[in-house]
Amino acid sequence: MGQEVETEVPRAAEAGLYTGEDKGRLCALVRAQLVRAQHADAAPGAVQRSRVRAREKEKIKKRLDAVPTRDRG
């Protein structure tokens, strides 16, 4: 936290040349970049942990699919 985040804001935006719909798109872009930066700061390794969890869930699902049920006989 407290880290300065660089955004890809064009010079036209800095000069106040964006209006209306373009301004909304620009705000959404900047917001998405800030959220990405916050997530990266808050949870280093989170992407890797997420992949590991997904693989573990897939293994469990395969085991459960192999268990016979009344429907499958």
C-alpha positions as CSV (number, residue, x, y, z in Angstrom):
1,M,0.0,0.0,0.0
2,G,1.1,3.5,-0.5
3,Q,2.8,2.5,-3.7
4,E,2.4,4.8,-6.6
5,V,0.7,3.1,-9.6
6,E,1.4,4.1,-13.1
7,T,-1.5,4.1,-15.4
8,E,-1.7,4.3,-19.2
9,V,-3.6,7.6,-19.3
10,P,-3.0,9.4,-22.6
11,R,-1.9,13.0,-22.6
12,A,-5.2,14.0,-24.1
13,A,-6.9,12.9,-20.9
14,E,-4.5,14.8,-18.8
15,A,-5.3,17.9,-20.8
16,G,-9.0,17.4,-20.3
17,L,-9.8,16.6,-23.9
18,Y,-12.0,13.6,-23.2
19,T,-15.7,14.1,-22.7
20,G,-18.8,12.0,-22.4
21,E,-18.6,8.4,-23.4
22,D,-14.8,8.5,-24.0
23,K,-14.3,9.9,-20.5
24,G,-16.3,6.9,-19.1
25,R,-14.2,4.4,-21.0
26,L,-11.0,6.1,-19.8
27,C,-12.3,6.0,-16.2
28,A,-13.1,2.3,-16.6
29,L,-9.6,1.6,-18.0
30,V,-7.9,3.5,-15.1
31,R,-10.1,1.8,-12.5
32,A,-9.3,-1.7,-14.0
33,Q,-5.5,-0.9,-13.8
34,L,-5.8,0.2,-10.2
35,V,-7.7,-2.9,-9.2
36,R,-5.1,-5.1,-10.9
37,A,-2.3,-3.3,-9.1
38,Q,-4.1,-3.6,-5.8
39,H,-4.7,-7.3,-6.3
40,A,-1.0,-7.8,-7.2
41,D,0.1,-5.9,-4.1
42,A,-2.4,-7.6,-1.8
43,A,-1.9,-11.2,-2.8
44,P,1.5,-12.2,-4.2
45,G,1.3,-15.7,-5.5
46,A,-2.5,-15.6,-5.6
47,V,-2.7,-16.6,-9.2
48,Q,-0.5,-19.7,-8.6
49,R,-2.6,-20.6,-5.5
50,S,-5.8,-20.3,-7.6
51,R,-4.4,-22.7,-10.2
52,V,-3.4,-25.2,-7.6
53,R,-6.9,-25.0,-6.0
54,A,-8.5,-25.5,-9.5
55,R,-6.4,-28.6,-10.1
56,E,-7.3,-30.0,-6.6
57,K,-11.0,-29.4,-7.3
58,E,-10.7,-31.1,-10.7
59,K,-9.1,-34.2,-9.0
60,I,-11.9,-34.3,-6.4
61,K,-14.5,-34.0,-9.2
62,K,-12.9,-36.9,-11.1
63,R,-12.9,-39.1,-7.9
64,L,-16.6,-38.2,-7.3
65,D,-17.5,-38.9,-10.9
66,A,-16.0,-42.4,-10.5
67,V,-18.2,-43.3,-7.5
68,P,-21.2,-45.3,-8.6
69,T,-24.7,-43.9,-7.8
70,R,-28.2,-45.3,-8.0
71,D,-28.7,-43.3,-11.2
72,R,-25.7,-45.0,-12.9
73,G,-26.0,-48.4,-11.4
